[in-house]
Amino acid sequence: MEKQEELEREINELTDRLRKEKPSTYEHLMESPSTIPNNQNENSDDFVESLNKYKNQLIEILKKDD
């Protein structure tokens, strides 16, 4: 569970950075968010992997030039 909490914190920080640094991209992200599993208890390893992929997608978005 610790890894999941860490990833969620990192995702929140990256999302906030995106909102501040690239507001137009942030708006589009909020209009069509990536799918993250709803049922965290179903398979914790899969959920953590999904969070990690989503975090990496946010990092890539922040790296791109407008």
C-alpha positions as CSV (number, residue, x, y, z in Angstrom):
1,M,0.0,0.0,0.0
2,E,2.9,2.3,0.6
3,K,3.9,2.3,-3.1
4,Q,0.4,3.1,-4.1
5,E,0.3,6.1,-1.7
6,E,3.6,7.3,-3.0
7,L,2.4,7.1,-6.6
8,E,-0.8,8.9,-5.9
9,R,1.1,11.7,-4.2
10,E,3.5,11.9,-7.2
11,I,0.5,11.9,-9.6
12,N,-1.1,14.8,-7.6
13,E,2.1,16.8,-7.8
14,L,2.6,16.2,-11.5
15,T,-1.0,17.1,-12.2
16,D,-0.7,20.3,-10.3
17,R,2.5,21.1,-12.2
18,L,0.7,20.4,-15.4
19,R,-2.1,22.7,-14.4
20,K,0.3,25.5,-13.7
21,E,2.8,25.1,-16.5
22,K,0.5,24.0,-19.3
23,P,-3.1,25.0,-18.5
24,S,-4.4,24.3,-22.0
25,T,-3.0,20.8,-21.9
26,Y,-4.4,20.3,-18.4
27,E,-7.9,21.3,-19.6
28,H,-7.8,18.6,-22.3
29,L,-6.5,16.1,-19.8
30,M,-9.4,16.7,-17.6
31,E,-11.8,16.4,-20.5
32,S,-10.6,13.0,-21.4
33,P,-8.6,11.4,-18.5
34,S,-6.7,8.2,-18.9
35,T,-8.5,5.2,-17.5
36,I,-7.3,4.1,-14.1
37,P,-8.8,0.9,-12.5
38,N,-11.7,1.6,-10.2
39,N,-11.4,-1.4,-8.0
40,Q,-8.2,-1.0,-6.1
41,N,-8.7,-4.2,-4.1
42,E,-9.2,-6.5,-7.2
43,N,-5.5,-6.8,-7.9
44,S,-3.2,-4.4,-6.1
45,D,-0.2,-5.1,-8.3
46,D,-2.2,-4.3,-11.5
47,F,-3.5,-1.1,-9.9
48,V,0.0,0.0,-8.8
49,E,1.3,-0.7,-12.3
50,S,-1.6,1.4,-13.8
51,L,-0.7,4.2,-11.5
52,N,2.9,4.0,-12.5
53,K,2.0,4.1,-16.2
54,Y,-0.2,7.1,-15.6
55,K,2.5,8.9,-13.7
56,N,4.9,8.2,-16.6
57,Q,2.4,9.6,-19.1
58,L,2.2,12.8,-17.1
59,I,6.0,13.1,-17.0
60,E,6.1,12.8,-20.8
61,I,3.4,15.4,-21.2
62,L,5.4,17.8,-19.1
63,K,8.6,17.2,-21.1
64,K,7.0,18.0,-24.4
65,D,7.4,21.5,-25.8
66,D,4.2,23.3,-26.8
